[in-house]
Amino acid sequence: MSVRPAHRAGRGHARWLRRLPDVSEEPVIRSLLVANRAEIARRIVRTCRDLGIATVAVHSDADADAPHAREADSAVRLPGDAPADTYLRGDLLVKAALAAGADAVHPGYGFLSEHADFARAVRAAGLVWVGPPPEAMEAMASKTRAKEIMRKAGVPLLDPLDPAEVAAGDLPVLVKAAAGGGGRGMRVVRELAALPAELDSARAEAASAFGDGEIFVEPYMEGARHVEVQVLADTHGTVWTLGTRDCSLQRRHQKVIEEAPAPGLDGELRRTLAESAANAARAIGYEGAGTVEFLVSSSGRAYFLEMNTRLQVEHPVTEEIHGLDLVALQLRIAEGERLDAEPPAPRGTRSRRGCTPRTRRAAGGRRRGSCTGWRYPGCGWTPGRRAGTRSASTTTRCWPRSSPWPPPGPRRCGGWPTGWSGPGSTAR
C-alpha cells in the first residue's frame, strides 16, 4: 500500500487536557492509525496532535480529498469507493497500519469499532488496540446475552416476554433486534393481532441489517426516558462514571437531541444510574470508554437497555461538562496508565444550572442535488474547527460537519452549544 504525507493543520484544543496527568516521556503510542473517516477521524487527529502522536488516516477513492485524509500526518489509500470494500475491510486496515509504521489503531465509532474479530486482528499484528477487550465487546454484542450478564451482576432489567405467550394485558410491547442498533429491527406493537407480522418483519430487517435475525420482546414503557451514563475504565480496575446524557428525543428510534447532564433526575436516581453503570462495566472486565444506556420510567425507575462498547457520537457533551478529552483518556488507558481514584467534578455551574445539548439532523428521503448555500444559526464557524461566539453571558460552541455527496451512509450535521440553562435550552 502507498502511504502519502498529508497536510498538517494547526494545534487542537489543549483546554481538554488540563486535568490530565503529564504524558510519560516514553509513550507506548507514537503513531496511530485512525480506522475511520469524517468527523470522528478528525476528532481523533486533533487530540493526537495535542499529545504529539503522529496520525495515519485511511481513505477510500471517494474520500481521497476528504478533510480527515488531509489533516492527518500521512494517509493510506483503500482501493474502492464502497464502505464494504474499504472501511469495513479489517484486513486492509491492519495492513495499512503496518505499512505506515503505526503502532496503534483507534476505530472511532461505527464501521468496525465494535467488531471483536477486528480488535483481535489488530492485537495479533502486534499493534495496540485503542478500545475494550474483544471479550467485553462480545459480551455486549447481543442484547439478550448482555441482559443475562447484567441480571447476574444485579443491574436492574425489564423482564422479557415470551412472544408466544404475550397477552392483551401485556400490550403495548416492543419487539427489538438482539444485535445492532440505530432503530433497525424495532417495532412497537399495540394490537395483539399485529404481533406475528411485526415479529416476522423485525426478524427479517435484523437479519438483513446485522446478519442476525434474533429478536426479543419486552414491555413498552410509555413516556419513559432514554438516559445513558458515560463510563471510563482503566486496566487496573478503576471505573469512572462521568455523569448522564439524556437522549429521549428521537426520530425513528434514532437520537436527535443529546443533553448533558440529563435534566430532572434526583440525586438518588443519579447515584443508582452511576452504580449500575459501574457494575455493568466491572461485570465484563471493561477497559476504555463506553456507554451504558438505561430506560427511566415515569415513576423514576431505571432499567438496563444495552452497552455501547466504543466512543459515542454524542461524547462531546460530556467532555464539555467535565472538561475532559475522552479520546486522550482512551489513549492513556491503552498505554496502560492508571486513572485517578475518582473522576473530576463537573465544571463550574453547568452541573446545576446549565447543560450542554447536542443536535443531530439525520437525512431522510435523501435526493441527489447541489448544496447552494449553508447557514448555521447561533454561532460563528470556521470550517472543520470549533468556533465560539458570545452573547450577553452565554457562550456557544458549535462543530458543524459535512461530507462529500453522495455519502456512504446516513449523513448528519451536528453542533453543541454550552452554557444554556433550564428546559428552554432544548427548545433553542
Buried (B, 14 or more C-beta within 10 A) or exposed (E): BEBEEBEBBEEBBEEBBEBBEEBEEEBBBEBBBBBBBBBBBBBBBBBBBBBEBBBBBBBBEBBEEBBBBBBBBBBBBBEBEEBEBBBBBBEBBBBBBBBBEBBBBBBBBBBBBBBBEBBBBBBEEEBBBBBBBBEBBBBBBBBEBBBBBBEEBEBBBBEBBEBEEBEEEBBEBBBBBBBBBBBBBBBBBEEBEBBEEBBEBBBEBBBEBBEBBBBBBBBBBEEBBBBBBBBBBBBEEBBBBBBBBBBBBEEEBBBBBBBBBBBEBEEEBBEBBBBBBBBBBBBBBBBBBBBBBBBBBEEEBBBBBBBBBBBBBBBBBBBBBBBBBBBBBBBBBBBEBEBEEEBBEBBEEBBEEBBBBBBBEBEEEEEEEEEEEEEEEEBEBEEBEBBEBEEEEBBBBBBBBBBBEEBBEEBBBBBBBBBBBEEEBBEE
